[in-house]
Amino acid sequence: MRFSTPSTPKPLVIVTPLGVSQIQEILSCAQIHGMQVRVRSGGHDYEGLSYVSPVPFVILDMINLRNISVDVENSFAWVQSGATLGELYYEIAEQSKTLGFPAGVCPTIGVGGHFSGGGYGTILRKYGLAADNVIDAHLIDVKGRFLDRKAMGEDLFWAIRGGGGASFGVIVAWKIKLVPVPSTVTVFTVNKNLEQNATKILHRWQYVADKFDKDLFIRVLLTGANSSQEGKKTVEAAFNSLYLGGKDKLLPLMQKSFPELGLVSEDCTEMSWIQSILYFAGFPSGQSLDVLLNRTLTVISYKAKSDYVENPIPEAGLEGIWQRFYEKEAESAVLILSPYGGENE
Ligand SMILES: Cc1cc2nc3c(=O)[nH]c(=O)nc-3n(C[C@H](O)[C@H](O)[C@H](O)COP(=O)(O)OP(=O)(O)OC[C@H]3O[C@@H](n4cnc5c(N)ncnc54)[C@H](O)[C@@H]3O)c2cc1C
């Protein structure tokens, strides 16, 4: 909403190129007319960088460039930057049940912005960030030159995988390495509120979550909730997990590395990797995979930002955070804690 008020600067024009030559023409035309170019792929930038500018600007929208070609035999894919993560995941799953890709949980994110900024998701502990798995790219630089990895050189190729693509040009497509996923994975969400020892369990989680077996990812979603004691508030911690394997292996692993959560077989659901994508995106079980192709999911407006916690928060610190959840302003607040470790050490 912040970016759609009457005073929000509007672009002079929105262009939707059909190919490389049109992007080159747009860049040249914008330079001649002194207009800044804002490149938009999925439009998920938290600060509106792809569609707001204080100076006269044109939006170069990549919506028509979203071709995806998967090479199962050689485990790679070319994906044009206007494609969404949902479209990419869908296409991979159409071609193979045992290949996946490590990227974010929200299917409507565009790969243009996501891969050029990093991109973390549920299998990052095993395979790293999306950007770590980019092996080539097609970029048009400010002079209109069309460059692949060899032509742009390793420094620029390094920079566009974390430094934000728009700082360096327009990314047309990425070549990505696909990663093996087992045909059966296991998911669970275990909820604990403060009366159920959430503070101590979360405190412990901070010490173990980045050291688990690389196949195991457990993030935590914190929300305010009503306590079972009338008139009182509590905080609920949802321990939300993906394990790359069956529950026969997961249960003993959890017993060994995080018994405090008390995971039992009934908490676990086995499914395919692509179904786990729907699970983490919040779709109900049984939902058709076609929902991944929907680019315009309706969501409520909210503001989000991210940061790194480098040292475990002491219990007293967590209790201070709980007080914030009780404030009126924070009624709908959500705090998501995602562990790194594994491949990211
Ligand atoms: C609901 C939601 C959920 C999210 N979940 C996750 C998550 O699970 N994991 C995670 O890592 N991140 C997550 N993010 C953050 C998201 O990955 C970044 O905001 C990402 O940059 C969005 O990419 P985009 O293409 O959709 O956005 P855009 O707004 O289109 O672009 C973002 C930035 O990249 C530039 N850019 C876009 N396309 C190109 C291109 N083709 N060439 C050059 N520059 C380009 C834009 O100019 C802008 O500066 C989430 C964001 C939202 C809003």
The ligand as an SDF file (V2000), in Angstrom:
LIG
                    3D

 53 58  0  0  0  0  0  0  0  0999 V2000
    6.0750  -12.4190    0.1450 C   0  0  0  0  0  0  0  0  0  0  0  0
    7.5870  -12.4910    0.0190 C   0  0  0  0  0  0  0  0  0  0  0  0
    8.2270  -13.6650    0.3700 C   0  0  0  0  0  0  0  0  0  0  0  0
    9.6090  -13.7700    0.2620 C   0  0  0  0  0  0  0  0  0  0  0  0
   10.2070  -14.9520    0.5980 N   0  0  0  0  0  0  0  0  0  0  0  0
   11.5480  -15.0910    0.4480 C   0  0  0  0  0  0  0  0  0  0  0  0
   12.1980  -16.3400    0.7160 C   0  0  0  0  0  0  0  0  0  0  0  0
   11.5770  -17.3310    1.0950 O   0  0  0  0  0  0  0  0  0  0  0  0
   13.5510  -16.4010    0.5500 N   0  0  0  0  0  0  0  0  0  0  0  0
   14.2830  -15.3220    0.1220 C   0  0  0  0  0  0  0  0  0  0  0  0
   15.5060  -15.4470   -0.0370 O   0  0  0  0  0  0  0  0  0  0  0  0
   13.6900  -14.1340   -0.1560 N   0  0  0  0  0  0  0  0  0  0  0  0
   12.3530  -13.9970   -0.0110 C   0  0  0  0  0  0  0  0  0  0  0  0
   11.7500  -12.7960   -0.3220 N   0  0  0  0  0  0  0  0  0  0  0  0
   12.5780  -11.6860   -0.8060 C   0  0  0  0  0  0  0  0  0  0  0  0
   12.7350  -11.7760   -2.3470 C   0  0  0  0  0  0  0  0  0  0  0  0
   13.5460  -12.8770   -2.6860 O   0  0  0  0  0  0  0  0  0  0  0  0
   13.4210  -10.4920   -2.8780 C   0  0  0  0  0  0  0  0  0  0  0  0
   12.6110   -9.3810   -2.5850 O   0  0  0  0  0  0  0  0  0  0  0  0
   13.6920  -10.5850   -4.3780 C   0  0  0  0  0  0  0  0  0  0  0  0
   14.5940   -9.5590   -4.7580 O   0  0  0  0  0  0  0  0  0  0  0  0
   12.4160  -10.4640   -5.1960 C   0  0  0  0  0  0  0  0  0  0  0  0
   12.6700  -10.6890   -6.5510 O   0  0  0  0  0  0  0  0  0  0  0  0
   11.5700  -10.2370   -7.6200 P   0  0  0  0  0  0  0  0  0  0  0  0
   12.1240  -10.4670   -8.9800 O   0  0  0  0  0  0  0  0  0  0  0  0
   10.2550  -10.8390   -7.2830 O   0  0  0  0  0  0  0  0  0  0  0  0
   11.4340   -8.6920   -7.2720 O   0  0  0  0  0  0  0  0  0  0  0  0
   11.5600   -7.3470   -8.1080 P   0  0  0  0  0  0  0  0  0  0  0  0
   10.8680   -6.3390   -7.2450 O   0  0  0  0  0  0  0  0  0  0  0  0
   11.0730   -7.5090   -9.5000 O   0  0  0  0  0  0  0  0  0  0  0  0
   13.1220   -7.0940   -8.1470 O   0  0  0  0  0  0  0  0  0  0  0  0
   13.9020   -6.9690   -6.9740 C   0  0  0  0  0  0  0  0  0  0  0  0
   15.2070   -6.2250   -7.2960 C   0  0  0  0  0  0  0  0  0  0  0  0
   15.9200   -6.9290   -8.3170 O   0  0  0  0  0  0  0  0  0  0  0  0
   16.0140   -6.1280   -9.5070 C   0  0  0  0  0  0  0  0  0  0  0  0
   15.7200   -6.9980  -10.6530 N   0  0  0  0  0  0  0  0  0  0  0  0
   14.5950   -7.7370  -10.8520 C   0  0  0  0  0  0  0  0  0  0  0  0
   14.6800   -8.4010  -12.0040 N   0  0  0  0  0  0  0  0  0  0  0  0
   15.8720   -8.0850  -12.5610 C   0  0  0  0  0  0  0  0  0  0  0  0
   16.5150   -8.4580  -13.7790 C   0  0  0  0  0  0  0  0  0  0  0  0
   15.9440   -9.2890  -14.6520 N   0  0  0  0  0  0  0  0  0  0  0  0
   17.7330   -7.9300  -14.0510 N   0  0  0  0  0  0  0  0  0  0  0  0
   18.3200   -7.0680  -13.1680 C   0  0  0  0  0  0  0  0  0  0  0  0
   17.7550   -6.6880  -12.0000 N   0  0  0  0  0  0  0  0  0  0  0  0
   16.5370   -7.1880  -11.6990 C   0  0  0  0  0  0  0  0  0  0  0  0
   14.9480   -5.0440   -9.3520 C   0  0  0  0  0  0  0  0  0  0  0  0
   15.2510   -3.8890  -10.1090 O   0  0  0  0  0  0  0  0  0  0  0  0
   14.9700   -4.8080   -7.8530 C   0  0  0  0  0  0  0  0  0  0  0  0
   16.0630   -3.9930   -7.5030 O   0  0  0  0  0  0  0  0  0  0  0  0
   10.3700  -12.6590   -0.2060 C   0  0  0  0  0  0  0  0  0  0  0  0
    9.7240  -11.4690   -0.5430 C   0  0  0  0  0  0  0  0  0  0  0  0
    8.3480  -11.3800   -0.4330 C   0  0  0  0  0  0  0  0  0  0  0  0
    7.6670  -10.0930   -0.8040 C   0  0  0  0  0  0  0  0  0  0  0  0
  1  2  1  0
  2  3  1  0
  2 52  2  0
  3  4  2  0
  4  5  1  0
  4 50  1  0
  5  6  2  0
  6  7  1  0
  6 13  1  0
  7  8  2  0
  7  9  1  0
  9 10  1  0
 10 11  2  0
 10 12  1  0
 12 13  2  0
 13 14  1  0
 14 15  1  0
 14 50  1  0
 15 16  1  0
 16 17  1  0
 16 18  1  0
 18 19  1  0
 18 20  1  0
 20 21  1  0
 20 22  1  0
 22 23  1  0
 23 24  1  0
 24 25  2  0
 24 26  1  0
 24 27  1  0
 27 28  1  0
 28 29  2  0
 28 30  1  0
 28 31  1  0
 31 32  1  0
 32 33  1  0
 33 34  1  0
 33 48  1  0
 34 35  1  0
 35 36  1  0
 35 46  1  0
 36 37  1  0
 36 45  1  0
 37 38  2  0
 38 39  1  0
 39 40  1  0
 39 45  2  0
 40 41  1  0
 40 42  2  0
 42 43  1  0
 43 44  2  0
 44 45  1  0
 46 47  1  0
 46 48  1  0
 48 49  1  0
 50 51  2  0
 51 52  1  0
 52 53  1  0
M  END
$$$$
